[in-house]
Amino acid sequence: MKFFRSKRNWLIFIFVLLVLFFVRPGAQKIKSRIVSSISLALGRPVEISSASIRLLPQPGFDLQDFVVHDDPAFSAEPVLRAQNVTASLRLWSLLRGRLEIARLNLSEPSLNLVRNASGHWNVEPLLERTSQTSVAPTAKLKTELRPGFPYIEAESGRINLKLGEEKKSYAMTDADFALWQESENSWGMRMEAKPVRTDYNLTNTGIVKISGIWQRAASFHQTPLKIALEWSHGQLGQITTLAYGNDKGWRGELDLVMQIAGNPDDLQVQTSASIPDFRRYDVNIDSNLPLAAQCNAHYNYEAGKLFGIDCRGPVQGGFLSAEGGIQSLLGQRDYRLNFTAEDVPMQSVAHLFAHVKKYIPENISANGSLNAKVTVTTVNATPQWQGQGEIKNLELASDSSNTPVTINTIPFTIGVLSTLKTRNRVPALTRTTPEAGIEVGPMNVALGGTSPTPVHGWISAASYSFRMKGDAQIQPLLQFARVLSIPAPQTSADGQATIDFGFSGPWSNFSSAKVVGTAQLHTVNAPVRGLNQPLEIASATLSLTPDQVSVQKLSASIAGITWHGTLTLPRPCAVQETCAAHFNLHTGELTEAALDSLLITSTQSSSWYSLLSEKLSPTFLSKLHATGQLSIDSVEIYKLGGSDFTANADLEAGNLKLSNIRSKMLGGRHSGNLTVDFTTASPTIHAAGTFDHVGLAKLSDLMDDDWISGNADATYEFSSSGKSVADILSSASAELYVNAHDCLLPHITLNEDSPLHMESFTADLVFNNERFQIKQGNFESAEGKYSISGTALLSRDINIKLIHTDGPEYSINGTIAEPRVAASKKAVARITPQP
């Protein structure tokens, strides 16, 4: 061209380009041609508010408020909306004087996918139009006269889902998608986006990638198409929230690959899915559980029918499979499915349960195999399950069990659960309405009884419940519970029991099984750490209710002491020290010899008090919190005897409190309170109480010397600490107030005529450093009133002074058994007979 032969003209041309680059002129006069060109390509009405010309990097237009309207049969809202769109022109078309859009770039568009009441999507007419309109491929030849289909590309868009008039909360965000004509008779698309729900804050649902091509056909139903879908790195908890509106608690990453080929009347679907690290959210387990399956099926778009389903998942020599079809997949579904499990190893089943059920031992081992055939159909829109199967030669073991649990055969039937009637107060098995599920058993479990224990029950989609009734040995019974992830106490107790237990629970919230029922215990031997001799339960009735554990008709002995009574413990009780046990125990006799054999050990390192001291020895009793009543017919400890002993007892965190103590003692009655703190290095003791009308002669009998007789009342407070009786006495301190009557001291004679007789006696006594000190003592005798003071040692040495109100004084020394009485001169003169 002659225009470009001049340098001046080149400069003018470059200047014009620069001006057009920085100052974009309006294109309102040709806006209608732009709208018409895009509408013709998409087959939908298009609107734009304004258009401006752009020259670089490629001639085209910047469009504002770009709107593509939907077919009114689907929605009144636009099918596509974008604030900013760049429309690039084909250069060769401009040279021929035609306005042809080569590329549409949409920034942050919003795309609405709508499905109407008849089950059709608003993208179907677009697919039919593109397949029927004679346009050139997107990458057409320069010599092609027909308009080419534009390359439509969107970045950072949003894809919304609308079913009828209702806009769903499901959407795709950060969506990059494109649409183009691949060749003369085929079109292509691609998309990459993140699935979300607008009513939840989901951040890790994975990435969905879709790519596909379709070919020209006379109608949409005959359109050959091929689509590849990939959903990767989706976290299961987020995906279940996306699908159901709440986190179902599963963890692991989902990888899904789907290939779809054919036409809408018969689409061949091939799917493979895998989860390499499947588990439940609260199960911490080192091993991985990989899950994988492959499915082939056919899909009819018009009928929404999925047929020819063939899914298979190999399982260590066995396999799981599903075959059949589903009618009206997107509507009221009609199922025709057959499921098969063939030679599935029970070790794989146990491995699965260890990842999905809390408390199941990770190292559980299981032998045996599972076989089953199940059919699901729909009747009146309700799925109906039917089938049966069995588990053969089951053997379960783990590190927590000493011996394996063996069950020869476990039969089960799948269908409508019948109403199972309960007996012996096992409400866990009660059913009120029919429900689809699995009836299991009866199966015979070897639990150490005279014969295997029958077990039967049911499993539904919402819950499960089983019942076992028969004879069992305690240790095999506890091992069976642990294998089934039922919380069971860690105890070495063993013995026989006749049981009628039910265990049940919901699948939701991953709750552990709740056990209810009764057990008749007999000949149970239970070692108690911290005590020298085991607890032997001759008989007891154990009742488990949802609210408490109750032991009735208890007859148990330890160190020759036989106790009868009751015991209750609240349920649930996750932590022993936070749950108070309540008891009412009675025994006929408690002796010093029995306590010695129970508490005194032969080693210095294990003191008698350590059984309640958590710091020194964390035993069961050191953590126990228990309250209740004790009653003992006869008590004899260190020669001090009593009868009809009753007390309220409270044991918590190593602190023992006995309150409202009542007993008959020394011919009278005693009442008081006692606290013992076992949490210190040496147990500390504090006691307070009263004695009413005790016989002093009985006190002298305990001392093997009839040094006093009479009756007395007393109040006292006592404190001490120590690891032995000697330590307790050496550190003891006490205050006593004594009020005695008609007291005779046969070893003490003041006037050589008769023993000292005190008509009344009152005194405040202080005990410290193994001696009694008499403070403010007074007594009355036939000779008059006396004040008394002095000391008396535990060694029975005495040093006492008596002062008559009229002046005579006496000092008494020696021992209680052999006192020496000395009178002052004044007293001697006063009592010497006159000649």
C-alpha positions in Angstrom: 0.0 0.0 0.0 1.3 3.5 -1.0 0.2 5.0 2.3 2.9 3.0 4.3 5.7 3.9 1.9 6.2 7.2 3.5 7.9 7.5 6.9 5.6 10.4 7.7 2.5 8.3 7.2 4.0 5.5 9.4 4.4 8.1 12.2 0.8 9.2 11.7 -0.4 5.6 11.9 1.6 4.8 15.0 0.3 8.1 16.7 -3.3 7.1 15.9 -2.8 3.7 17.4 -1.3 5.2 20.6 -4.2 7.6 20.9 -6.7 4.8 20.4 -4.8 2.7 23.0 -5.1 5.3 25.7 -8.3 6.9 24.7 -10.9 4.3 23.7 -13.7 5.8 21.6 -17.2 4.7 22.1 -18.8 2.0 19.9 -22.4 2.8 20.6 -23.2 3.0 16.9 -22.2 -0.6 16.3 -23.4 -1.9 19.7 -26.4 -3.4 18.0 -24.2 -5.3 15.5 -22.1 -6.7 18.4 -25.3 -7.8 20.3 -26.7 -9.4 17.2 -23.5 -11.3 16.5 -23.2 -12.7 20.0 -27.0 -13.5 20.1 -26.8 -15.3 16.8 -23.9 -17.5 18.1 -25.5 -18.3 21.5 -29.2 -18.5 20.5 -30.2 -16.3 23.4 -31.1 -12.6 23.7 -28.1 -10.6 24.7 -27.9 -7.1 26.3 -24.9 -4.8 27.0 -25.1 -1.4 28.6 -22.1 0.1 26.7 -19.2 -0.8 24.4 -15.9 0.7 23.7 -13.3 0.0 21.1 -10.0 -1.5 22.0 -7.1 -2.1 19.5 -4.4 -3.7 21.6 -3.3 -6.4 22.1 -6.0 -7.4 19.6 -8.8 -5.3 18.0 -12.1 -5.8 19.8 -14.6 -4.3 22.3 -14.8 -3.8 26.0 -18.4 -4.6 27.0 -20.1 -3.5 30.2 -23.0 -5.2 32.0 -23.1 -8.2 29.7 -26.3 -10.2 30.1 -27.5 -13.3 28.3 -31.2 -13.9 29.0 -32.6 -17.4 29.6 -35.5 -19.1 27.9 -38.6 -18.1 29.8 -39.6 -21.8 30.0 -36.7 -22.2 32.4 -36.2 -18.9 34.3 -36.8 -15.2 34.3 -33.3 -14.6 35.5 -30.4 -14.3 33.1 -28.5 -17.5 32.3 -25.2 -15.6 32.2 -24.2 -12.2 33.7 -20.8 -10.5 33.7 -19.8 -7.0 34.6 -16.9 -6.8 32.2 -16.5 -8.8 28.9 -13.8 -8.5 26.3 -14.9 -9.3 22.8 -12.0 -9.9 20.4 -12.6 -9.6 16.6 -11.3 -11.8 13.8 -8.8 -9.6 11.8 -9.5 -11.3 8.5 -13.2 -10.7 8.9 -12.6 -7.0 9.4 -10.5 -6.9 6.2 -13.6 -8.3 4.4 -15.8 -5.7 6.0 -17.6 -8.1 8.4 -17.9 -7.8 12.2 -17.2 -11.3 13.6 -16.5 -12.1 17.3 -13.5 -14.4 17.7 -13.3 -14.6 21.5 -15.4 -13.7 24.5 -13.5 -13.3 27.8 -15.8 -13.0 30.8 -14.4 -11.7 34.1 -16.1 -13.1 37.2 -19.3 -14.1 35.5 -22.4 -15.7 37.1 -23.9 -18.7 35.3 -27.3 -20.1 36.3 -27.9 -23.8 35.6 -31.7 -24.3 35.7 -33.7 -27.5 35.6 -37.4 -27.1 35.0 -40.4 -29.1 36.2 -40.2 -31.4 33.2 -36.7 -32.4 34.0 -34.9 -30.5 31.3 -31.9 -28.2 31.7 -31.5 -24.8 30.2 -28.2 -25.8 28.5 -30.0 -28.4 26.3 -31.2 -25.8 23.7 -27.7 -24.4 23.5 -26.2 -27.8 22.7 -28.9 -28.4 20.1 -28.4 -25.0 18.5 -24.6 -25.4 18.3 -25.0 -28.8 16.8 -27.6 -27.6 14.2 -26.2 -24.1 13.3 -23.9 -24.1 10.3 -20.9 -22.1 11.7 -17.3 -22.6 11.2 -15.0 -24.1 13.9 -13.6 -21.7 16.4 -10.1 -22.1 14.9 -11.4 -21.7 11.3 -9.3 -21.2 8.2 -8.6 -17.7 7.0 -10.4 -18.4 3.7 -13.6 -19.6 5.4 -16.5 -17.3 4.6 -18.9 -18.6 7.3 -18.8 -16.9 10.7 -16.8 -18.9 13.2 -18.1 -20.0 16.6 -16.4 -17.7 19.2 -14.1 -19.1 21.9 -16.0 -18.3 25.1 -13.8 -18.2 28.2 -14.6 -17.3 31.8 -12.3 -16.7 34.8 -13.1 -16.7 38.5 -16.8 -17.2 37.8 -19.6 -18.6 39.8 -22.0 -21.4 38.7 -25.4 -21.5 40.5 -27.9 -24.3 40.6 -31.6 -23.7 40.3 -34.4 -26.3 40.4 -37.6 -24.8 39.2 -38.2 -21.5 41.0 -35.9 -22.5 43.9 -32.3 -21.5 43.9 -30.3 -24.1 45.7 -27.5 -23.4 48.1 -25.2 -25.5 46.0 -22.8 -23.6 43.8 -19.4 -23.7 42.1 -16.9 -20.9 42.9 -13.5 -19.9 41.4 -14.9 -21.4 38.2 -12.8 -21.2 35.1 -14.7 -22.6 32.1 -14.6 -22.4 28.3 -16.8 -23.3 25.3 -15.7 -23.6 21.7 -16.3 -25.5 18.4 -13.7 -28.2 18.1 -14.2 -29.1 14.5 -16.8 -29.0 11.7 -19.1 -31.3 13.6 -17.9 -31.2 17.2 -17.8 -28.8 20.1 -15.8 -28.8 23.3 -15.9 -27.4 26.8 -13.9 -27.5 30.0 -14.4 -26.4 33.6 -12.4 -26.3 36.8 -14.2 -25.1 40.0 -14.7 -25.6 43.7 -18.0 -26.9 44.9 -19.5 -25.0 47.9 -22.8 -24.4 49.8 -23.8 -20.9 50.4 -25.2 -21.7 53.8 -22.0 -23.2 55.1 -18.4 -22.0 55.2 -16.7 -24.8 53.3 -13.0 -24.5 52.5 -11.8 -27.9 51.5 -14.3 -29.6 49.2 -11.7 -30.3 46.6 -11.4 -29.4 42.9 -13.8 -30.5 40.2 -12.5 -30.7 36.7 -14.8 -31.4 33.7 -13.9 -31.6 30.1 -16.0 -32.9 27.2 -16.9 -32.8 23.5 -20.1 -33.4 21.6 -21.0 -33.8 18.0 -23.6 -32.5 15.6 -26.9 -34.4 15.6 -30.5 -34.0 14.5 -31.7 -33.6 18.1 -30.2 -33.3 21.6 -31.1 -37.0 22.5 -29.0 -38.2 19.5 -26.0 -36.0 20.3 -22.9 -38.1 20.7 -20.9 -36.8 23.6 -17.9 -37.7 25.7 -17.3 -36.2 29.2 -14.5 -36.7 31.7 -15.0 -35.7 35.3 -12.4 -35.6 38.0 -13.0 -34.7 41.7 -9.8 -34.6 43.6 -8.5 -33.8 47.1 -11.9 -33.4 48.6 -12.0 -33.8 52.4 -14.8 -36.2 53.4 -16.1 -34.1 56.3 -16.5 -31.1 54.0 -18.0 -33.2 51.3 -20.6 -34.7 53.6 -21.5 -31.2 54.8 -21.8 -30.2 51.2 -24.2 -33.1 50.5 -26.2 -33.4 53.7 -25.8 -30.1 55.5 -23.8 -31.5 58.4 -20.4 -33.2 58.9 -21.0 -36.9 59.1 -17.6 -37.3 60.9 -15.7 -39.2 58.2 -12.1 -38.2 57.3 -9.9 -38.8 54.3 -9.4 -37.4 50.8 -11.8 -38.5 48.0 -10.5 -39.0 44.5 -13.2 -39.7 41.9 -12.8 -40.2 38.2 -15.8 -40.6 35.8 -15.9 -41.2 32.1 -19.2 -40.6 30.3 -19.6 -41.6 26.6 -22.6 -42.1 24.2 -25.7 -40.1 23.7 -28.3 -38.9 26.2 -30.5 -41.9 25.5 -27.7 -44.3 26.4 -24.7 -42.9 28.2 -22.0 -45.4 29.3 -20.7 -44.4 32.7 -17.4 -45.6 34.1 -16.4 -44.6 37.6 -13.5 -45.3 39.9 -13.3 -43.8 43.4 -10.7 -44.2 46.1 -10.1 -42.9 49.6 -6.5 -43.8 50.7 -6.8 -42.9 54.4 -10.4 -43.4 55.4 -11.3 -43.1 59.2 -13.7 -41.5 61.6 -12.8 -38.1 63.0 -12.2 -39.2 66.6 -10.3 -42.4 65.8 -6.5 -41.9 66.1 -4.9 -44.9 64.4 -1.5 -45.3 62.8 -2.5 -47.7 60.0 -4.2 -46.4 56.8 -7.4 -47.9 55.5 -7.6 -47.6 51.7 -11.0 -47.9 50.1 -11.5 -48.3 46.4 -14.2 -49.3 44.0 -15.0 -49.3 40.2 -18.4 -49.1 38.7 -19.8 -49.4 35.2 -23.4 -48.4 34.3 -25.6 -47.0 31.6 -27.7 -43.8 32.0 -30.8 -42.6 30.1 -31.0 -38.9 30.4 -34.7 -38.5 29.4 -35.9 -41.1 31.9 -33.3 -40.3 34.5 -32.6 -44.1 34.6 -29.4 -45.6 35.7 -29.3 -49.2 34.5 -26.7 -52.0 33.9 -24.9 -51.1 37.2 -21.9 -53.3 37.8 -19.7 -52.3 40.7 -16.9 -54.3 42.2 -14.4 -53.9 45.0 -11.8 -56.6 45.7 -11.2 -57.3 49.3 -8.1 -59.5 50.0 -9.1 -62.6 48.1 -12.9 -61.9 48.3 -15.0 -59.2 46.7 -18.0 -56.9 47.1 -20.3 -56.2 44.2 -23.5 -54.4 43.3 -25.6 -54.9 40.2 -29.0 -53.6 39.0 -30.5 -50.3 38.2 -32.2 -47.2 39.6 -35.2 -45.6 37.9 -35.9 -41.8 38.1 -32.4 -41.0 39.6 -33.3 -37.3 40.0 -36.9 -37.9 41.1 -38.7 -40.5 43.1 -36.2 -43.3 42.9 -37.1 -46.9 42.1 -34.4 -49.4 43.1 -33.6 -52.8 41.6 -30.2 -53.6 43.1 -28.4 -56.8 44.1 -25.5 -56.7 46.5 -23.1 -59.6 47.1 -20.3 -60.3 49.5 -18.2 -63.3 48.7 -15.4 -64.7 50.9 -14.7 -61.3 52.4 -12.1 -61.8 55.1 -13.2 -60.8 58.6 -9.8 -59.3 59.2 -10.7 -56.7 56.6 -14.1 -56.1 58.3 -12.4 -55.7 61.7 -9.9 -53.3 60.1 -12.8 -51.3 58.8 -14.5 -51.2 62.2 -11.3 -50.2 63.9 -11.3 -47.1 61.7 -15.0 -46.2 62.0 -15.9 -47.2 65.6 -14.2 -45.8 68.7 -12.7 -48.0 71.4 -12.2 -51.0 69.1 -8.6 -52.1 69.6 -6.3 -51.2 66.7 -4.5 -54.5 66.9 -7.6 -56.6 66.7 -7.2 -59.8 64.7 -10.1 -61.7 63.2 -10.3 -65.0 61.4 -13.3 -66.1 59.4 -15.1 -65.1 56.2 -18.3 -63.2 55.3 -20.8 -64.2 52.6 -24.1 -62.5 51.9 -26.6 -61.7 49.1 -28.9 -58.8 49.5 -31.6 -57.3 47.2 -33.1 -53.8 47.5 -36.3 -52.9 45.6 -38.9 -50.1 46.1 -42.5 -50.6 47.0 -44.6 -47.4 47.2 -41.5 -45.3 47.0 -40.1 -47.1 50.1 -36.9 -49.2 49.7 -37.4 -52.8 50.7 -34.3 -54.9 51.7 -34.2 -58.6 51.6 -31.3 -61.0 51.9 -29.3 -63.3 54.1 -25.8 -64.3 54.9 -23.5 -65.7 57.5 -20.1 -65.3 59.1 -18.2 -68.6 59.4 -15.5 -69.6 61.9 -15.1 -66.2 63.5 -12.2 -65.8 65.9 -11.5 -62.4 67.5 -8.5 -61.5 69.6 -6.5 -58.4 70.6 -3.7 -57.5 73.0 -6.4 -56.5 75.6 -7.7 -60.0 75.7 -5.9 -63.1 76.9 -7.9 -65.6 75.0 -9.7 -65.2 71.6 -13.5 -65.1 71.3 -14.7 -67.9 69.0 -18.1 -68.2 67.3 -18.6 -71.0 64.8 -21.4 -69.4 62.8 -23.2 -66.1 62.8 -26.3 -66.2 60.6 -28.2 -63.0 59.7 -31.2 -62.0 57.7 -31.9 -58.7 56.1 -35.4 -57.4 55.8 -38.1 -55.7 57.9 -37.1 -56.1 61.5 -39.7 -57.8 63.7 -40.7 -56.4 67.0 -38.5 -58.2 69.6 -40.2 -58.5 73.0 -38.1 -58.0 76.0 -37.9 -59.9 79.2 -36.0 -59.5 82.5 -36.0 -55.7 82.1 -33.8 -55.3 79.0 -35.4 -52.2 77.4 -32.5 -51.8 75.0 -34.1 -54.4 72.7 -37.6 -52.9 72.6 -38.9 -52.0 69.1 -42.1 -50.1 68.5 -42.3 -49.8 64.7 -41.1 -52.0 61.8 -37.8 -50.9 60.2 -35.5 -52.2 57.6 -32.4 -53.8 59.0 -30.4 -56.9 59.8 -31.5 -59.5 62.3 -28.4 -61.3 63.7 -28.3 -64.7 65.3 -28.9 -66.5 67.4 -25.2 -67.2 67.7 -23.5 -69.2 70.4 -20.5 -67.5 72.1 -18.1 -69.5 74.3 -17.8 -67.4 77.5 -16.6 -70.0 79.9 -20.0 -71.1 81.1 -21.3 -74.7 81.2 -22.6 -74.1 77.7 -22.2 -71.4 75.0 -24.1 -68.2 75.6 -26.8 -67.4 73.0 -26.6 -63.9 71.5 -29.1 -62.3 69.1 -30.2 -58.8 68.0 -30.7 -56.4 65.2 -28.9 -53.7 63.3 -30.6 -50.8 61.5 -29.5 -47.7 59.7 -30.0 -45.6 62.8 -29.1 -48.0 65.7 -28.3 -51.5 66.8 -29.3 -53.7 69.8 -28.3 -57.2 71.0 -29.2 -59.4 73.9 -27.2 -62.2 75.5 -28.6 -64.6 78.2 -26.9 -67.5 79.8 -23.9 -68.5 81.9 -20.6 -66.9 81.6 -17.2 -66.5 83.3 -16.3 -62.9 84.1 -13.0 -62.6 82.3 -14.1 -64.0 79.0 -17.3 -61.8 79.3 -15.1 -58.7 79.7 -12.8 -59.7 76.9 -15.9 -60.1 74.6 -17.1 -56.6 75.5 -13.7 -55.0 74.8 -13.5 -56.7 71.4 -16.8 -55.2 70.6 -15.6 -51.8 71.8 -18.0 -51.8 74.7 -16.4 -50.0 77.7 -15.5 -52.6 80.3 -13.6 -52.2 83.6 -10.0 -53.3 83.8 -10.1 -55.8 86.6 -8.5 -59.1 87.4 -11.7 -60.3 89.1 -13.0 -63.6 87.9 -15.8 -66.0 88.7 -19.1 -67.2 87.4 -22.2 -65.2 86.5 -25.7 -65.9 85.1 -26.3 -62.9 82.8 -29.2 -61.3 80.9 -27.6 -58.3 79.2 -28.7 -56.1 76.4 -26.2 -53.7 74.6 -27.4 -51.1 72.2 -26.7 -47.6 70.8 -27.2 -45.2 67.9 -24.8 -44.9 65.0 -25.1 -41.1 65.1 -22.6 -39.1 67.1 -20.5 -42.3 67.3 -21.8 -43.1 70.8 -20.4 -46.1 72.6 -22.8 -49.0 73.3 -25.0 -48.8 76.4 -25.3 -52.0 78.4 -28.4 -52.8 80.5 -29.6 -55.9 82.2 -28.9 -58.2 85.2 -26.3 -60.6 86.4 -26.3 -63.1 89.2 -22.7 -63.2 90.5 -21.4 -66.1 92.5 -17.9 -67.4 93.6 -16.2 -64.2 92.4 -12.6 -63.6 93.5 -11.5 -59.9 93.1 -8.0 -58.8 94.2 -7.9 -55.2 95.4 -4.5 -53.5 95.0 -3.4 -52.1 98.3 -5.0 -54.9 100.3 -3.4 -58.2 101.3 -6.4 -60.4 100.7 -8.9 -60.5 97.8 -12.5 -59.7 97.9 -14.6 -62.9 97.6 -18.2 -62.4 96.5 -20.3 -65.4 97.5 -23.4 -64.0 95.8 -24.8 -60.7 94.5 -27.4 -59.4 92.0 -25.9 -56.8 89.6 -28.4 -54.6 87.7 -27.4 -52.2 85.0 -29.9 -49.5 84.0 -29.3 -46.4 81.8 -28.9 -44.3 85.0 -27.0 -46.5 87.5 -25.2 -49.6 88.4 -26.8 -51.4 91.3 -25.5 -54.3 93.4 -28.3 -55.9 95.6 -28.2 -58.8 98.0 -24.5 -58.6 98.3 -22.7 -61.2 100.4 -19.0 -60.7 100.2 -16.0 -61.4 102.5 -12.5 -60.1 102.9 -10.0 -61.2 105.5 -12.7 -63.3 107.1 -15.0 -60.3 107.5 -18.4 -61.0 105.8 -20.3 -58.0 104.5 -23.9 -57.8 103.4 -25.7 -54.9 101.7 -26.1 -52.8 98.6 -24.1 -50.6 96.3 -25.1 -48.2 93.6 -23.0 -46.1 91.1 -24.4 -43.5 88.7 -24.1 -43.9 84.9 -22.6 -42.7 82.7 -19.4 -42.4 84.7 -16.4 -41.5 82.6 -14.0 -40.6 85.4 -14.1 -42.7 88.6 -13.3 -39.9 91.0 -16.2 -37.7 89.8 -18.9 -40.3 90.3 -20.0 -41.0 93.9 -20.8 -44.6 94.8 -23.5 -45.1 97.4 -23.5 -48.1 99.7 -25.2 -49.6 102.7 -23.0 -52.3 104.3 -23.4 -54.5 107.4 -21.2 -57.0 109.1 -21.5 -59.1 112.2 -18.1 -58.6 113.7 -14.9 -56.5 113.1 -11.8 -57.6 115.0 -8.3 -56.4 115.4 -7.0 -59.7 114.0 -9.0 -59.3 110.8 -7.7 -55.8 110.2 -4.1 -56.9 110.9 -4.3 -59.6 108.3 -5.9 -57.2 105.8 -3.7 -54.2 106.2 -0.3 -55.1 107.8 2.3 -56.1 105.3 5.7 -57.8 105.8 7.5 -55.1 103.9 8.4 -51.7 105.1 7.7 -50.1 101.7 4.0 -50.8 101.8 2.3 -49.3 104.8 -1.3 -50.1 105.8 -2.5 -46.5 105.0 -1.1 -46.6 101.4 -4.3 -48.2 100.1 -6.0 -44.8 100.4 -3.1 -42.5 99.6 -3.0 -41.5 95.9 0.4 -39.8 96.2 2.0 -42.8 97.8 0.2 -45.5 95.9 -2.4 -44.7 93.3 -4.8 -47.6 94.0 -8.5 -48.0 93.1 -9.5 -47.0 96.7 -7.4 -43.8 96.5 -9.5 -42.5 93.6 -12.8 -43.8 94.8 -15.6 -41.4 95.8 -18.1 -43.3 97.9 -20.8 -42.3 100.4 -23.1 -44.5 102.5 -23.8 -46.2 105.8 -21.8 -48.7 107.8 -23.3 -50.9 110.5 -21.4 -53.5 112.6 -22.9 -55.7 115.3 -19.6 -56.1 117.3 -16.3 -54.2 117.1 -13.2 -55.2 119.0 -10.0 -53.3 118.3 -7.1 -53.2 120.7 -9.2 -54.6 123.5 -11.7 -51.7 123.0 -15.0 -53.3 122.3 -18.3 -52.0 121.1 -21.6 -53.1 119.7 -24.4 -51.7 117.5 -21.9 -49.5 115.6 -23.4 -47.3 112.9 -21.9 -44.4 110.9 -22.3 -42.3 107.8 -19.2 -42.7 105.7 -17.8 -40.5 102.9 -14.6 -41.4 101.1 -13.3 -39.0 98.5 -9.8 -38.4 97.0 -8.1 -40.2 99.9 -10.1 -38.5 102.7 -12.3 -40.6 104.9 -15.1 -39.0 106.9 -17.2 -40.9 109.4 -20.1 -38.8 110.7 -23.0 -39.4 113.1 -21.1 -42.4 114.7 -23.2 -44.3 117.1 -22.2 -47.3 119.2 -22.6 -49.0 122.5 -19.3 -48.9 124.4 -18.0 -49.5 128.0 -21.6 -50.1 129.1 -22.7 -46.7 127.8 -23.0 -45.0 124.4 -20.6 -43.2 122.2 -21.4 -40.7 119.4 -19.1 -38.6 117.3 -17.3 -37.8 114.1 -14.0 -38.9 112.6 -11.9 -37.7 109.6 -8.7 -39.2 108.3 -6.6 -37.6 105.6 -4.6 -40.2 103.7 -3.1 -37.8 101.1 -0.3 -36.6 103.3 3.0 -38.3 104.0 1.6 -39.5 107.4 -2.1 -39.8 107.7 -3.7 -37.2 109.9 -6.6 -38.0 112.2 -9.2 -35.8 113.9 -12.0 -37.0 116.0 -14.6 -35.4 118.3 -17.5 -36.9 120.2 -19.2 -37.7 123.5 -19.5 -40.7 125.9 -22.7 -41.1 127.8 -22.9 -43.1 131.1 -19.9 -45.3 130.4 -18.8 -47.8 133.1 -15.4 -46.9 134.5 -15.1 -50.5 135.8 -15.1 -51.7 132.2 -12.3 -49.2 131.4 -10.2 -50.6 134.3 -10.9 -54.1 133.0 -9.3 -53.1 129.6 -6.2 -52.1 131.6 -6.2 -55.4 133.5 -6.5 -53.6 136.8 -9.6 -52.8 138.8 -8.3 -49.4 139.8 -11.6 -47.5 139.3 -15.4 -48.0 139.2 -18.3 -45.8 138.7 -20.0 -44.0 135.8 -18.9 -41.1 133.6 -19.9 -38.8 130.8 -17.3 -37.1 128.6 -16.7 -35.0 125.6 -13.5 -35.0 123.6 -11.5 -33.7 120.6 -8.6 -35.7 119.3 -5.9 -35.0 116.7 -2.9 -37.1 115.6 -0.9 -38.4 112.7 1.3 -41.4 112.0 1.9 -44.6 110.1 1.5 -46.9 113.1 -0.3 -47.1 116.4 2.9 -46.1 118.2 3.3 -43.1 115.9 -0.3 -42.1 116.4 -0.1 -42.3 120.2 3.2 -40.4 120.3 1.9 -37.5 118.2 -1.6 -37.4 119.6 -3.2 -34.5 121.3 -6.6 -34.3 122.9 -8.9 -32.3 125.1 -11.5 -34.0 127.4 -14.1 -32.8 129.7 -15.1 -35.6 132.2 -18.1 -35.6 134.5 -18.1 -38.8 136.7 -20.4 -40.1 139.5 -20.0 -42.6 142.3 -16.4 -43.3 141.6 -14.4 -45.7 143.8 -10.6 -45.9 143.6 -9.7 -49.0 145.7 -5.9 -48.5 145.5 -6.1 -45.0 147.0 -6.8 -44.4 150.7 -6.6 -41.0 152.3 -7.6 -41.7 156.0 -6.6 -45.4 156.2 -10.2 -46.3 156.8 -11.6 -46.9 153.3 -10.7 -46.4 149.6 -11.2 -43.0 148.1 -14.8 -42.6 147.1 -15.7 -39.6 144.9 -19.4 -38.9 144.8 -18.9 -36.6 141.8 -15.9 -35.7 139.7 -15.4 -33.1 137.0 -12.2 -32.1 135.2 -10.7 -30.7 132.0 -8.0 -33.0 130.7 -5.4 -32.3 128.1 -3.5 -35.1 126.5 -0.1 -34.4 124.9 3.3 -36.1 124.6 1.7 -39.4 125.8 0.5 -37.9 129.1 -2.8 -36.6 130.6 -2.7 -33.3 132.4 -5.6 -32.6 134.7 -6.8 -29.0 134.6 -9.5 -27.5 136.8 -10.4 -30.8 138.4 -12.8 -31.1 141.4 -14.4 -33.9 143.3 -16.6 -34.4 146.3 -16.2 -37.1 148.9 -17.4 -37.8 152.4 -14.5 -35.7 153.7 -15.5 -32.7 151.7 -14.6 -31.0 148.5 -11.2 -31.4 146.8 -9.4 -29.8 143.8 -7.3 -32.2 141.8 -4.3 -31.6 139.5 -1.4 -33.5 138.1 -0.4 -35.8 135.3 -0.9 -39.4 134.3 1.3 -41.1 131.7 0.4 -43.8 129.2 3.0 -45.9 131.0 0.6 -45.6 134.0 2.9 -43.5 136.1 1.0 -40.8 138.0 1.8 -37.6 139.8 -1.4 -36.1 141.3 -2.1 -33.5 144.0 -5.3 -33.3 146.0 -6.2 -30.2 148.0 -9.1 -30.1 150.5 -11.1 -26.8 150.6 -10.2 -26.5 154.3 -6.5 -27.0 153.7 -5.4 -30.7 153.8 -3.2 -31.6 150.8 -2.2 -35.0 149.4 0.3 -36.1 146.8 -0.2 -39.4 145.0 2.8 -40.9 143.0 3.8 -44.3 141.7 1.5 -46.1 139.3 -2.2 -46.6 138.9 -1.8 -50.2 140.2 0.4 -49.2 143.2 -0.1 -45.6 144.1 1.8 -44.0 147.0 -0.2 -41.5 149.0 1.7 -38.9 151.0 -0.1 -36.3 153.2 1.3 -32.9 154.1 2.0 -32.2 157.9 -1.0 -30.0 158.0 -3.1 -32.8 156.7 -1.5 -35.4 159.0 -2.2 -33.2 162.0 -5.7 -32.7 160.9 -6.5 -36.3 160.5 -4.6 -37.7 163.5 -7.1 -39.0 166.1 -7.2 -37.1 169.5 -5.9 -39.0 172.5 
